[in-house]
Amino acid sequence: MLIDTHAHVNFKAFNADYADVLNRAMKENIWTINVGSQMETSEQAVKIANEFKEGVYALVGFHPLHVMNHMDEEKPENFDPKRLEELLQDKKTVGIGETGLDFFRLPKDRENEIMKMQKQVFAQHLELAKQYDYPVTVHCRDERDEAIAYREILEVLDDYKDVKAVIHCFSEDWEIAEKYLKAGLMISFTGICTFRKKAEAVQDVAKRIPLDRLMLETDCPYLSPEPVRGKTNEPVYVEYVAKKVAELKGITFEEVAEQTTKNAKEFFKF
Ligand SMILES: [Zn+2]
């Protein structure tokens, strides 16, 4: 059994075939957690999870990339913590996400203002997580050499020591991984670790990371792993991520499947 701990079968790309996609995964004994990125997709994640008896769950949250739109005066995108709180009451909601910081290519003239608002929205998610004892899936991206987002993620999380968190779609090097692990966080891998180019740093982390700190995900419809790159990604392909981790660690696929599934079940409490 495997758990795709971060999928977006709740996104438009799957409107026509989400049930088929999820059933295909279930048939392979792969469970899926669909993750919201704004209010509508969070609602959709919860709705879809409730159409399945077991094996499909939801996370609800507001992605940092949408925070800028939220600040748009003419056409603001709605971040609604009250509505999030309502969605947290659903029995199929197993956590909060995705939230975090994304400082990738921000408009230079509004950089500080946007970063500040992202931190504020991230903290609001953590406040809810603390209040309701939910784990949090954290998104972090920053293109600068002097990676500010990573430091700030840890800084914000430091005020919420009781909140369990996972850094999703980890794509950095061991130096940053070590900092996250020391802070008590889990790390989650996507298909990036299977890529033939620019994957050395992540593959090095895969070799070194203790297996009990690792979870697996697709982040579908994005980031299709080898050997299905170019196709639309879906939960069933999380198997390729597991296989690659096993190969890198020099252990069996079964060991990776068993431990990462256990990690996910403990983390999300189901
Ligand atoms: Zn995602």
Boltz pocket constraint, residues with backbone or C-beta under 6 A from the ligand:
constraints:
  - pocket:
      binder: B
      contacts: [[A, 6], [A, 8], [A, 35], [A, 98], [A, 219]]
      max_distance: 6.0
